[in-house]
């Protein structure tokens, strides 16, 4: 019991720092906005088409910008003011969602509008996400990175609980238009909150040409095999183990409608909050690589449980376990990547991670949607889980550095 207190106290200590408080509040509002938008668009596409394949295609619209633009965002994050870059993305997303609210209120919204808004929203996110993550070490005391990332994950998962649940209830009670209005308001509020965060700017002598900066980032990632191994494990879960695009289908099959869909979407956030709390209690743990390996394996087992659940309450439990296991593997993984990356390179390294992490889930939406259309939703999830387990087994066996006890404990230099 005593061992849990230091980690939790260190994590809460971060909130005493002014810049981190602003960063955390902006992160919470942005995360709520993301969850509101994704949940509402999934439901609106399902209402308009009733198609699992169309739900999956929203993933393609979200994946392409992440794959194409994330590295450009990483170069920008290492060259410009990271706070201003984040604010520009928040303003752009607020305008997009306001336009979608207008189309929905006036009854003009069509499926292609939803795909376009999803594409542009993902483009803004892809360009600004590297700056957001690279900013973390600048607003938190040195030595508390694992706890800071766990607290950030807790904030994100709190939004994942509140966002989908609020969206589901709001859609059922007041329809989609007001949900989009609230979404735009969250983006604008987040933009205002982060305005006062102070960050160091790179000197003109440190700024390379964009192309050289891009190539240096790729070269750095290529020489750190452990980063590639960790990202491959995450890709296995997000692409092969994707399930979110099928939640409307499971909600309909279980007879729980929009409210049940919102709860199923929120349950992973509840589980992830528990998982993040567990990681917080460990402090700067050893064997971060093994936490990632076994966390992904446990995620696959929870995915199978969701696929085979005959009752709504069991599906909720399985969905919560998906969130718990994802936190257990994600927090140590991201702390390792940030720790072994120098500050001047973090934007580009995070861009590479964001390209895969942002592009992977939407591609997973498409894959799961396509498989569900031909094989059925339950079979699609089980097949993806089995393929992911096989991938984890290969990566865990081949990359021995993942088993090192001190992995991610020594900060990068220079």
N, C-alpha and C positions, 0 to 999 in steps of 0.2 A: 504493500500500500504506500509506503513512504517513497518508493522509487517513482511513483507516478507524479508526485507533487512538484519536483523540480522542473520537469519538462513542461507541465501545464503553467507553472508560474512564469517560466521564461517566455512562453508564447504570449501570455497576457501582458507581460512587461512591454512587448512591442507597441501596445496601444498607448503607452505613455509618450511616445514620440509623435510630435505634431504631424510631420510629413507622412508617417505611416498611417496615422488615423485618417488623413485625407485620402490617401491611396486606397485604404481598406474600404472607406465609405463609397468611393467612386467604383471600386471593384464590385461591391455588393449591388449597387444600382445598375451597373452594366450587366451583371450576371442575371439579375431579375429580368431586365429587358430582353436579353437573349432567350431566356426560358419562355417568357410570355410569347415572343414572336414565333419561336419554333413550334410550340404547342398549338398556337392558333392556326398557323399555316398548315401544319399536319391535318388538323381537324377540318379546315376549310377545303383543302384538296380532297379529303375523303368524302365530305358532303357533296362536293361538285361532281366527283367522278366515281366514288365507290370502288376504286381500283387500288389494289396493293402495289401494282407496278408503277402507277402514277405517284404513289407515296415514295416509292424507291427512287423515282426520277428526281424528286426534290433533292435527294442526296447528290446526284450528279451536278445539279445547279449550285450546290454548296461546296462541292469538292474542287471543281475546276479552278475557281479563284485562289483557293488555298495552295493548290499545286503550282499555279503559275506565278502568283504574286508574293508569296511568303518570303522568298529570298530577297526580293526588292524591298520588302518591309524591313528585313534584317539589316540590309545595307543602310537604309534610311535611319534606323534606330541607332546605328553606330556613328552617324554623321550629323544628325540634327537633334534639337531639343526633344527628348522623348515625351515629355508632358504635352507639348504643343501637338505632336503627332497623334497622340491618343485623343486629344480634344477634337482634332479635325475629323477623325473617324466617328466619334460620338455625334458630332453635329450632322455629318452626312447620313448616318443611320436614322437620326431623328427625322430628317426630311423625308427619307424613304418611307418610313412607317407612317408618317402623316399622310403621304400620298396614298398609301394602301388603305388607311382609315377612310379617306374621302371616297375611294372607289367602292369600298364595302358599304358605307352609309348610303351611297347613291344607287346601289345595286348593279354597278358596272363591273365588279371584280370578276375576272375570268381566270382560268387555270394558268394561262401564259403570264398574266400579271403576277401571280404568286411565284412562278418560277423566276421571273425577272427580278422581283424584289429579293427573293432568296439569293440569287446570284450576286446582286449589287451589295446586299448586306454582308455576304461572305467576303466580297472583295475588300470592303472597308475593314472588316475584322482581320483579314489576312495581312493587310499592310500595317495594322497597328498592334497586333498581338505580340510580335517580337519586342516592341518597345515596352509594352506593359510588363512582360516577364523580366526583361533585362533591367527594368527599373527597380526590382525588388531589393537587390543588394545595396542600392544607394539610399534606401529609406529605412533600413533595418540595421542594428548594430552587428558588427562582425562576430561570428561564432554562433549566431542563433538562426542560421539559414534553414535548417531542417524544420525547426519550430515555426519559423515565419511561413514557409511553404505549406506546412500543415494548417496554420491559421488561415492562409489564403484559400486553401482547399475547403476549410470549414465554411468560410464566407461563400464560396462558390456553391457548395452543396446546400447551404441554407437557402440560397436563391433557387436551387434546383427543387427544393421542397416547396417553397412558397410560390414560385413562378408557375409551374404546371398546375398545382392545386388551385391557385387563384384563377388561372386561365380557364380551367375546366368548369369551375363554379360560375365564373363570369359569363362564359359562353352559354351555359345552360340558363342563366338568369337574365342577362341583358344583351346577349348576342356578341358578335365578333367586333363590331365597330368600336365600342368603348374599350375593348381590350387593346386594340391598336393605338388608341389615343393615350391610354395609360403607358403603353410601351414607349411611345415617343417622348412622353414626359420624363420617364426614367432616364433615357439617354441624355436629355438636356440637363437634368439635375446632376447626373454623373459628370458631365462636362464642366459644370460650375464648381463642383466640390473639389476636383483635382487641380483647379487653377492655381492654388497657392503652393503646390509642392515644388520645392527647390531642388534642382538637379545640376551636377557639374556638366559643363559642355566640353566637348573635345577641342583641343587647341587646333589652330589652322595647320600647324606642322604635322599633327597626327592624322589628318584627314587625307586618305588616299583617293585616287580616282574611283568612281563607282565600280567599274569592271574589275580593277585590281582588288578592290575591297571584297567583291563577290567571290572571286577566285580564291583569295586568302581564306575566306570563311569555309569554302568547300574543302580546301586543303587541310585546314585544321581538323574538321570533322573526320576526314578520311584517315588521318593519322591517329585518331582515338577510337580504336576498334570497340572499346567498351560502350561508347556512345551509340555506335551503330547497333550493337547487340541489344542495348536497352530499348532503342527505338523500334527495332524489329519485334521485340516482345510486345510492345504497345500496339504496333500495327496488327499483330495477330489478333489481339482482343478487339480492336476497333473495327477492323475490316471483316475478319472471319466471324467474330462474335458480336456483330451488330444486331440490335433488336428494337431500337426505338421507333423505326419507321413502321414496324408491325404492331405496335401497341394499340392503335385504333382498331385493327382487325381482331386482336385478342379481346379488347373491351366489348366489341359487338358480339363476338362468339360467346362471351361469358354473360351477356345480357345486362351490362352496367352502363352503357351509353357514354355521353360526354363527361359526366362527373366521374365515372369509373376510370375513363381514360386519363383524366387529370390526376387521379390518385395513383394510377399505375405509373404515370410519368414522374410523379413526385416521390414515390417510394424509394428509388435509387438514391435520391438526395438524403433521405432519412438514414439509409444505410451508410452512405458515404460520410455523413456527419459522425456516426458512431466509429467508422473506420479511422477518420482523421483524429478523433479524440484518443483512440487507442495509440496511434502513432505519436501524438503529442505526449502521451504519458511515458514514452520510451526515451524522449530526448534525442540526442545525437547517437542513434543506435548503430551497432556494427552489423555486418552482413547485409548491407542494403541491396546488393545484387540478388541475394537469395529471397529477400522479401518480395522483390519484383517477380522472380520466377514463380514462386509458390502462390503469390497473389493472383497472377494470371491463370494459373491452373485452377484455383478455387473459383475464379470468375467463370470459367468454362463449366464447372459443375453447377453453379447457380443458374447459368443459362439453360442447361438441360432441364433443370427443375422448373423454370418458367415455361419452357416449351411443352412440358408434359402435365402442367397443372390443370386439374379438372374443375377447381373451385377458385373463385375470385380471391378469397383470403389467402390461399396458398400462392397464387400468382403475385399478390402483394408482398408476401414474405420473400419469394424468390427474387423479385425486383429489388427489394431492399438489400438482399445479399449481393446482388450485382454491384450496387453502390459501395457496400462495405469492402468487398474484395478489390474493387477498382481503386479506392483510396489507399489500401494497404500496399498496392504495387506502384501507384502513381507518385506518392509523396517521396519515398526513398529514391525512385528513379530520377525525378526532376531535381532533387537536391544534389545527387551525384553529378548530373550534367552541368548544373550551375556552378558547383564547387570546382570542378576541374577545368572550367572555362575562364580565361582572363576577362576582366571587365571590358576591355576594348574590343573583345571578340564576342561578347555575350549576345548582342543583338543578332549577329549572323548565325551563331549556333542555335539560338532560340528560334530563328527563322526556319532553319532546317527542321528542327523538331516540330514547329508549328505547321510547316508544310505537310508533314506526315500526320501529325495529330489532328490538324484541321481538315486535311483532305481524306484521311482514312475513314472516319465515321460516316461522312456522306457517301463515299464509295461503298461502305458497308450497307448503308440504307438501300442503295441500288441493288447490291448483290442479294441482300436478304429479301427485298421486294420481288426481284426476278425469280429467285428460288421459290418463294412462297406462291407466286403466281402459277408455277408449274408443278411444285411438289406439295404445297400446303405449308402454312406458317410453322407448325410444330416441327415438321421434317426439316425445314430450312434452318431453324435454330439449332437443332440437334446436329445436323451435318456441319454447320459452322463451328460448333463447339468441339466436335471431334477433330476437325482439321486444325483448330487452334491448339489443342492439346498436343498433337503431333509436332507442330512447329515449335512449341515451347520445349518439348523433349529434345529436339535437335539442337536448338540454340543453347539450352542449358548444358548439354553434354559437350558441345564443341568449344564454347567460349569460357575457359576456365577462370578468367579474371572476374566473372560474376560471382565466383565463390570466395573471393578474397574478403577477409573480415574487415579490413580497413578501407575498403573501396569508398571513395567520396569523402574521406576524412581530412585530406590534405588539400588546402586551397591552391589554386593555380597561381603561378607567378608571372608578372610581366605581360 
